């Protein structure tokens, strides 16, 4: 996703001049979002044990990711301030 976004950004705005702000919002959400997905997968893997309480964190991390994606979605579709 990020590679394609950089390719389109370079095609539409060569040299990185006058790029829209919503592009930066998308990049700011996608990088930590990928890290959160990796952390959630690892926590879900460790929660296979019946005595493990790690699985409680996975829905909270998913909610944080969902909120970040909602902000990015709004910034990319509504383009506030444009």
Secondary structure, 3 states (H helix, E strand, C coil): CHHHHHHHHHHHCHHHCCCCHHHHHHHHHHHHHHHHHHHHHHHHHHCCCCCCCCCHHHHHHHHHHHHHHHHHHHHHHHCCCC
